[in-house]
Amino acid sequence: MGSEMLKPGDSTTFVFKAPAAGKYSYVCTFTGHYQTMVGTLNIIAE
């Protein structure tokens, strides 16, 4: 999954079936971005 290159202030939306509840790490795979563009996706069971 990915998106087109976004400009500052732009946004995009991803729609997907979430995995089981938990914390999942993610990283930007654009060359040179992985050092600072990382985060955690938190899935909370309803």
CHARMM internal coordinates of N, CA and C (Angstrom, degrees):
IC EDIT
DIST 1 N 1 CA 1.4529
DIST 1 CA 1 C 1.5207
ANGL 1 N 1 CA 1 C 107.59
DIST 1 C 2 N 1.2918
ANGL 1 CA 1 C 2 N 115.88
DIHE 1 N 1 CA 1 C 2 N 145.11
DIST 2 N 2 CA 1.4487
ANGL 1 C 2 N 2 CA 120.08
DIHE 1 CA 1 C 2 N 2 CA 179.00
DIST 2 CA 2 C 1.5193
ANGL 2 N 2 CA 2 C 109.81
DIHE 1 C 2 N 2 CA 2 C -165.49
DIST 2 C 3 N 1.2912
ANGL 2 CA 2 C 3 N 115.90
DIHE 2 N 2 CA 2 C 3 N -175.55
DIST 3 N 3 CA 1.4603
ANGL 2 C 3 N 3 CA 120.76
DIHE 2 CA 2 C 3 N 3 CA 179.08
DIST 3 CA 3 C 1.5168
ANGL 3 N 3 CA 3 C 108.62
DIHE 2 C 3 N 3 CA 3 C -141.78
DIST 3 C 4 N 1.3170
ANGL 3 CA 3 C 4 N 115.51
DIHE 3 N 3 CA 3 C 4 N 168.68
DIST 4 N 4 CA 1.4557
ANGL 3 C 4 N 4 CA 119.87
DIHE 3 CA 3 C 4 N 4 CA 172.14
DIST 4 CA 4 C 1.5261
ANGL 4 N 4 CA 4 C 108.05
DIHE 3 C 4 N 4 CA 4 C -68.92
DIST 4 C 5 N 1.3081
ANGL 4 CA 4 C 5 N 116.43
DIHE 4 N 4 CA 4 C 5 N 164.85
DIST 5 N 5 CA 1.4599
ANGL 4 C 5 N 5 CA 120.39
DIHE 4 CA 4 C 5 N 5 CA 177.88
DIST 5 CA 5 C 1.5290
ANGL 5 N 5 CA 5 C 108.56
DIHE 4 C 5 N 5 CA 5 C -67.16
DIST 5 C 6 N 1.3295
ANGL 5 CA 5 C 6 N 116.67
DIHE 5 N 5 CA 5 C 6 N 128.65
DIST 6 N 6 CA 1.4545
ANGL 5 C 6 N 6 CA 121.73
DIHE 5 CA 5 C 6 N 6 CA -178.85
DIST 6 CA 6 C 1.5238
ANGL 6 N 6 CA 6 C 110.62
DIHE 5 C 6 N 6 CA 6 C -102.70
DIST 6 C 7 N 1.3132
ANGL 6 CA 6 C 7 N 115.76
DIHE 6 N 6 CA 6 C 7 N 147.55
DIST 7 N 7 CA 1.4613
ANGL 6 C 7 N 7 CA 121.93
DIHE 6 CA 6 C 7 N 7 CA 175.98
DIST 7 CA 7 C 1.5312
ANGL 7 N 7 CA 7 C 108.76
DIHE 6 C 7 N 7 CA 7 C -89.37
DIST 7 C 8 N 1.3318
ANGL 7 CA 7 C 8 N 118.25
DIHE 7 N 7 CA 7 C 8 N 158.14
DIST 8 N 8 CA 1.4664
ANGL 7 C 8 N 8 CA 120.14
DIHE 7 CA 7 C 8 N 8 CA 176.39
DIST 8 CA 8 C 1.5296
ANGL 8 N 8 CA 8 C 110.56
DIHE 7 C 8 N 8 CA 8 C -52.55
DIST 8 C 9 N 1.3145
ANGL 8 CA 8 C 9 N 116.18
DIHE 8 N 8 CA 8 C 9 N 132.71
DIST 9 N 9 CA 1.4610
ANGL 8 C 9 N 9 CA 121.63
DIHE 8 CA 8 C 9 N 9 CA -179.74
DIST 9 CA 9 C 1.5172
ANGL 9 N 9 CA 9 C 114.03
DIHE 8 C 9 N 9 CA 9 C 90.37
DIST 9 C 10 N 1.3543
ANGL 9 CA 9 C 10 N 118.12
DIHE 9 N 9 CA 9 C 10 N -14.72
DIST 10 N 10 CA 1.4633
ANGL 9 C 10 N 10 CA 121.35
DIHE 9 CA 9 C 10 N 10 CA 176.67
DIST 10 CA 10 C 1.5235
ANGL 10 N 10 CA 10 C 109.46
DIHE 9 C 10 N 10 CA 10 C -78.46
DIST 10 C 11 N 1.3118
ANGL 10 CA 10 C 11 N 116.06
DIHE 10 N 10 CA 10 C 11 N 165.98
DIST 11 N 11 CA 1.4630
ANGL 10 C 11 N 11 CA 120.37
DIHE 10 CA 10 C 11 N 11 CA 175.70
DIST 11 CA 11 C 1.5194
ANGL 11 N 11 CA 11 C 108.85
DIHE 10 C 11 N 11 CA 11 C -145.20
DIST 11 C 12 N 1.3106
ANGL 11 CA 11 C 12 N 114.56
DIHE 11 N 11 CA 11 C 12 N 164.63
DIST 12 N 12 CA 1.4594
ANGL 11 C 12 N 12 CA 121.50
DIHE 11 CA 11 C 12 N 12 CA 175.68
DIST 12 CA 12 C 1.5156
ANGL 12 N 12 CA 12 C 107.92
DIHE 11 C 12 N 12 CA 12 C -145.37
DIST 12 C 13 N 1.3103
ANGL 12 CA 12 C 13 N 117.04
DIHE 12 N 12 CA 12 C 13 N 166.35
DIST 13 N 13 CA 1.4652
ANGL 12 C 13 N 13 CA 122.11
DIHE 12 CA 12 C 13 N 13 CA -179.31
DIST 13 CA 13 C 1.5271
ANGL 13 N 13 CA 13 C 109.35
DIHE 12 C 13 N 13 CA 13 C -128.01
DIST 13 C 14 N 1.3199
ANGL 13 CA 13 C 14 N 116.27
DIHE 13 N 13 CA 13 C 14 N 136.67
DIST 14 N 14 CA 1.4543
ANGL 13 C 14 N 14 CA 122.61
DIHE 13 CA 13 C 14 N 14 CA 173.87
DIST 14 CA 14 C 1.5139
ANGL 14 N 14 CA 14 C 107.58
DIHE 13 C 14 N 14 CA 14 C -112.99
DIST 14 C 15 N 1.3109
ANGL 14 CA 14 C 15 N 116.91
DIHE 14 N 14 CA 14 C 15 N 135.04
DIST 15 N 15 CA 1.4621
ANGL 14 C 15 N 15 CA 121.80
DIHE 14 CA 14 C 15 N 15 CA 174.52
DIST 15 CA 15 C 1.5224
ANGL 15 N 15 CA 15 C 107.03
DIHE 14 C 15 N 15 CA 15 C -117.40
DIST 15 C 16 N 1.3235
ANGL 15 CA 15 C 16 N 116.84
DIHE 15 N 15 CA 15 C 16 N 125.21
DIST 16 N 16 CA 1.4546
ANGL 15 C 16 N 16 CA 120.67
DIHE 15 CA 15 C 16 N 16 CA -178.35
DIST 16 CA 16 C 1.5161
ANGL 16 N 16 CA 16 C 109.77
DIHE 15 C 16 N 16 CA 16 C -156.11
DIST 16 C 17 N 1.3302
ANGL 16 CA 16 C 17 N 116.01
DIHE 16 N 16 CA 16 C 17 N 161.09
DIST 17 N 17 CA 1.4565
ANGL 16 C 17 N 17 CA 121.25
DIHE 16 CA 16 C 17 N 17 CA 175.52
DIST 17 CA 17 C 1.5280
ANGL 17 N 17 CA 17 C 106.99
DIHE 16 C 17 N 17 CA 17 C -79.20
DIST 17 C 18 N 1.3155
ANGL 17 CA 17 C 18 N 115.56
DIHE 17 N 17 CA 17 C 18 N 121.12
DIST 18 N 18 CA 1.4676
ANGL 17 C 18 N 18 CA 120.67
DIHE 17 CA 17 C 18 N 18 CA -176.55
DIST 18 CA 18 C 1.5265
ANGL 18 N 18 CA 18 C 110.76
DIHE 17 C 18 N 18 CA 18 C -71.53
DIST 18 C 19 N 1.3194
ANGL 18 CA 18 C 19 N 117.13
DIHE 18 N 18 CA 18 C 19 N 146.11
DIST 19 N 19 CA 1.4630
ANGL 18 C 19 N 19 CA 121.16
DIHE 18 CA 18 C 19 N 19 CA 174.22
DIST 19 CA 19 C 1.5299
ANGL 19 N 19 CA 19 C 110.09
DIHE 18 C 19 N 19 CA 19 C -73.36
DIST 19 C 20 N 1.3042
ANGL 19 CA 19 C 20 N 116.08
DIHE 19 N 19 CA 19 C 20 N -178.30
DIST 20 N 20 CA 1.4658
ANGL 19 C 20 N 20 CA 121.35
DIHE 19 CA 19 C 20 N 20 CA 178.46
DIST 20 CA 20 C 1.5292
ANGL 20 N 20 CA 20 C 109.89
DIHE 19 C 20 N 20 CA 20 C -57.83
DIST 20 C 21 N 1.3387
ANGL 20 CA 20 C 21 N 115.57
DIHE 20 N 20 CA 20 C 21 N 155.44
DIST 21 N 21 CA 1.4675
ANGL 20 C 21 N 21 CA 120.77
DIHE 20 CA 20 C 21 N 21 CA 178.86
DIST 21 CA 21 C 1.5233
ANGL 21 N 21 CA 21 C 110.07
DIHE 20 C 21 N 21 CA 21 C -52.43
DIST 21 C 22 N 1.3154
ANGL 21 CA 21 C 22 N 115.82
DIHE 21 N 21 CA 21 C 22 N 139.82
DIST 22 N 22 CA 1.4587
ANGL 21 C 22 N 22 CA 121.23
DIHE 21 CA 21 C 22 N 22 CA 179.23
DIST 22 CA 22 C 1.5121
ANGL 22 N 22 CA 22 C 110.93
DIHE 21 C 22 N 22 CA 22 C 155.52
DIST 22 C 23 N 1.3139
ANGL 22 CA 22 C 23 N 115.92
DIHE 22 N 22 CA 22 C 23 N -172.73
DIST 23 N 23 CA 1.4654
ANGL 22 C 23 N 23 CA 122.14
DIHE 22 CA 22 C 23 N 23 CA 179.42
DIST 23 CA 23 C 1.5236
ANGL 23 N 23 CA 23 C 108.01
DIHE 22 C 23 N 23 CA 23 C -112.76
DIST 23 C 24 N 1.3283
ANGL 23 CA 23 C 24 N 115.76
DIHE 23 N 23 CA 23 C 24 N 131.35
DIST 24 N 24 CA 1.4518
ANGL 23 C 24 N 24 CA 121.94
DIHE 23 CA 23 C 24 N 24 CA -177.17
DIST 24 CA 24 C 1.5275
ANGL 24 N 24 CA 24 C 109.38
DIHE 23 C 24 N 24 CA 24 C -127.32
DIST 24 C 25 N 1.3106
ANGL 24 CA 24 C 25 N 116.48
DIHE 24 N 24 CA 24 C 25 N 126.49
DIST 25 N 25 CA 1.4589
ANGL 24 C 25 N 25 CA 121.33
DIHE 24 CA 24 C 25 N 25 CA 178.20
DIST 25 CA 25 C 1.5191
ANGL 25 N 25 CA 25 C 109.71
DIHE 24 C 25 N 25 CA 25 C -77.64
DIST 25 C 26 N 1.3279
ANGL 25 CA 25 C 26 N 115.98
DIHE 25 N 25 CA 25 C 26 N 147.50
DIST 26 N 26 CA 1.4608
ANGL 25 C 26 N 26 CA 119.98
DIHE 25 CA 25 C 26 N 26 CA 172.88
DIST 26 CA 26 C 1.5161
ANGL 26 N 26 CA 26 C 108.83
DIHE 25 C 26 N 26 CA 26 C -139.13
DIST 26 C 27 N 1.3268
ANGL 26 CA 26 C 27 N 115.13
DIHE 26 N 26 CA 26 C 27 N 161.47
DIST 27 N 27 CA 1.4610
ANGL 26 C 27 N 27 CA 121.54
DIHE 26 CA 26 C 27 N 27 CA -177.01
DIST 27 CA 27 C 1.5225
ANGL 27 N 27 CA 27 C 109.10
DIHE 26 C 27 N 27 CA 27 C -147.48
DIST 27 C 28 N 1.3219
ANGL 27 CA 27 C 28 N 117.09
DIHE 27 N 27 CA 27 C 28 N 145.89
DIST 28 N 28 CA 1.4581
ANGL 27 C 28 N 28 CA 122.31
DIHE 27 CA 27 C 28 N 28 CA 174.05
DIST 28 CA 28 C 1.5249
ANGL 28 N 28 CA 28 C 107.76
DIHE 27 C 28 N 28 CA 28 C -75.75
DIST 28 C 29 N 1.3209
ANGL 28 CA 28 C 29 N 117.97
DIHE 28 N 28 CA 28 C 29 N 130.67
DIST 29 N 29 CA 1.4620
ANGL 28 C 29 N 29 CA 121.34
DIHE 28 CA 28 C 29 N 29 CA -177.94
DIST 29 CA 29 C 1.5295
ANGL 29 N 29 CA 29 C 112.84
DIHE 28 C 29 N 29 CA 29 C -98.91
DIST 29 C 30 N 1.3315
ANGL 29 CA 29 C 30 N 117.77
DIHE 29 N 29 CA 29 C 30 N 6.46
DIST 30 N 30 CA 1.4602
ANGL 29 C 30 N 30 CA 120.18
DIHE 29 CA 29 C 30 N 30 CA 175.75
DIST 30 CA 30 C 1.5266
ANGL 30 N 30 CA 30 C 108.05
DIHE 29 C 30 N 30 CA 30 C -69.23
DIST 30 C 31 N 1.3187
ANGL 30 CA 30 C 31 N 117.19
DIHE 30 N 30 CA 30 C 31 N 137.20
DIST 31 N 31 CA 1.4590
ANGL 30 C 31 N 31 CA 122.44
DIHE 30 CA 30 C 31 N 31 CA -175.34
DIST 31 CA 31 C 1.5328
ANGL 31 N 31 CA 31 C 112.30
DIHE 30 C 31 N 31 CA 31 C -47.36
DIST 31 C 32 N 1.3376
ANGL 31 CA 31 C 32 N 115.32
DIHE 31 N 31 CA 31 C 32 N 123.35
DIST 32 N 32 CA 1.4553
ANGL 31 C 32 N 32 CA 121.63
DIHE 31 CA 31 C 32 N 32 CA 176.35
DIST 32 CA 32 C 1.5157
ANGL 32 N 32 CA 32 C 115.42
DIHE 31 C 32 N 32 CA 32 C 83.60
DIST 32 C 33 N 1.3235
ANGL 32 CA 32 C 33 N 119.19
DIHE 32 N 32 CA 32 C 33 N -6.49
DIST 33 N 33 CA 1.4627
ANGL 32 C 33 N 33 CA 121.30
DIHE 32 CA 32 C 33 N 33 CA -176.71
DIST 33 CA 33 C 1.5261
ANGL 33 N 33 CA 33 C 113.40
DIHE 32 C 33 N 33 CA 33 C -89.61
DIST 33 C 34 N 1.3162
ANGL 33 CA 33 C 34 N 117.45
DIHE 33 N 33 CA 33 C 34 N -21.05
DIST 34 N 34 CA 1.4601
ANGL 33 C 34 N 34 CA 120.33
DIHE 33 CA 33 C 34 N 34 CA -171.69
DIST 34 CA 34 C 1.5285
ANGL 34 N 34 CA 34 C 113.58
DIHE 33 C 34 N 34 CA 34 C -60.99
DIST 34 C 35 N 1.3333
ANGL 34 CA 34 C 35 N 118.71
DIHE 34 N 34 CA 34 C 35 N -22.95
DIST 35 N 35 CA 1.4652
ANGL 34 C 35 N 35 CA 120.17
DIHE 34 CA 34 C 35 N 35 CA -177.75
DIST 35 CA 35 C 1.5248
ANGL 35 N 35 CA 35 C 112.25
DIHE 34 C 35 N 35 CA 35 C -66.94
DIST 35 C 36 N 1.3347
ANGL 35 CA 35 C 36 N 117.85
DIHE 35 N 35 CA 35 C 36 N -33.59
DIST 36 N 36 CA 1.4613
ANGL 35 C 36 N 36 CA 120.02
DIHE 35 CA 35 C 36 N 36 CA -175.28
DIST 36 CA 36 C 1.5216
ANGL 36 N 36 CA 36 C 113.77
DIHE 35 C 36 N 36 CA 36 C -121.43
DIST 36 C 37 N 1.3062
ANGL 36 CA 36 C 37 N 118.56
DIHE 36 N 36 CA 36 C 37 N -17.64
DIST 37 N 37 CA 1.4651
ANGL 36 C 37 N 37 CA 120.35
DIHE 36 CA 36 C 37 N 37 CA -176.89
DIST 37 CA 37 C 1.5308
ANGL 37 N 37 CA 37 C 109.58
DIHE 36 C 37 N 37 CA 37 C -99.47
DIST 37 C 38 N 1.3094
ANGL 37 CA 37 C 38 N 115.09
DIHE 37 N 37 CA 37 C 38 N 76.12
DIST 38 N 38 CA 1.4579
ANGL 37 C 38 N 38 CA 123.10
DIHE 37 CA 37 C 38 N 38 CA -179.53
DIST 38 CA 38 C 1.5237
ANGL 38 N 38 CA 38 C 108.72
DIHE 37 C 38 N 38 CA 38 C -131.56
DIST 38 C 39 N 1.3100
ANGL 38 CA 38 C 39 N 117.19
DIHE 38 N 38 CA 38 C 39 N 161.96
DIST 39 N 39 CA 1.4568
ANGL 38 C 39 N 39 CA 120.12
DIHE 38 CA 38 C 39 N 39 CA 178.79
DIST 39 CA 39 C 1.5062
ANGL 39 N 39 CA 39 C 111.76
DIHE 38 C 39 N 39 CA 39 C -170.38
DIST 39 C 40 N 1.3146
ANGL 39 CA 39 C 40 N 115.30
DIHE 39 N 39 CA 39 C 40 N -172.49
DIST 40 N 40 CA 1.4616
ANGL 39 C 40 N 40 CA 122.51
DIHE 39 CA 39 C 40 N 40 CA 179.22
DIST 40 CA 40 C 1.5088
ANGL 40 N 40 CA 40 C 109.30
DIHE 39 C 40 N 40 CA 40 C -129.11
DIST 40 C 41 N 1.3177
ANGL 40 CA 40 C 41 N 116.59
DIHE 40 N 40 CA 40 C 41 N 129.57
DIST 41 N 41 CA 1.4574
ANGL 40 C 41 N 41 CA 123.54
DIHE 40 CA 40 C 41 N 41 CA 173.52
DIST 41 CA 41 C 1.5160
ANGL 41 N 41 CA 41 C 106.98
DIHE 40 C 41 N 41 CA 41 C -94.52
DIST 41 C 42 N 1.3325
ANGL 41 CA 41 C 42 N 116.93
DIHE 41 N 41 CA 41 C 42 N 117.62
DIST 42 N 42 CA 1.4623
ANGL 41 C 42 N 42 CA 121.85
DIHE 41 CA 41 C 42 N 42 CA -179.69
DIST 42 CA 42 C 1.5191
ANGL 42 N 42 CA 42 C 109.19
DIHE 41 C 42 N 42 CA 42 C -100.64
DIST 42 C 43 N 1.3338
ANGL 42 CA 42 C 43 N 116.67
DIHE 42 N 42 CA 42 C 43 N 116.65
DIST 43 N 43 CA 1.4628
ANGL 42 C 43 N 43 CA 122.31
DIHE 42 CA 42 C 43 N 43 CA 177.09
DIST 43 CA 43 C 1.5275
ANGL 43 N 43 CA 43 C 107.15
DIHE 42 C 43 N 43 CA 43 C -101.79
DIST 43 C 44 N 1.3218
ANGL 43 CA 43 C 44 N 115.73
DIHE 43 N 43 CA 43 C 44 N 122.29
DIST 44 N 44 CA 1.4656
ANGL 43 C 44 N 44 CA 121.35
DIHE 43 CA 43 C 44 N 44 CA -177.90
DIST 44 CA 44 C 1.5203
ANGL 44 N 44 CA 44 C 108.75
DIHE 43 C 44 N 44 CA 44 C -112.17
DIST 44 C 45 N 1.3377
ANGL 44 CA 44 C 45 N 117.18
DIHE 44 N 44 CA 44 C 45 N 126.96
DIST 45 N 45 CA 1.4580
ANGL 44 C 45 N 45 CA 122.25
DIHE 44 CA 44 C 45 N 45 CA 178.87
DIST 45 CA 45 C 1.5223
ANGL 45 N 45 CA 45 C 109.29
DIHE 44 C 45 N 45 CA 45 C -66.74
DIST 45 C 46 N 1.3231
ANGL 45 CA 45 C 46 N 116.07
DIHE 45 N 45 CA 45 C 46 N 139.86
DIST 46 N 46 CA 1.4693
ANGL 45 C 46 N 46 CA 120.10
DIHE 45 CA 45 C 46 N 46 CA 178.38
DIST 46 CA 46 C 1.5035
ANGL 46 N 46 CA 46 C 111.11
DIHE 45 C 46 N 46 CA 46 C -87.59
END
COOR INIT
IC SEED 1 N 1 CA 1 C
IC BUILD
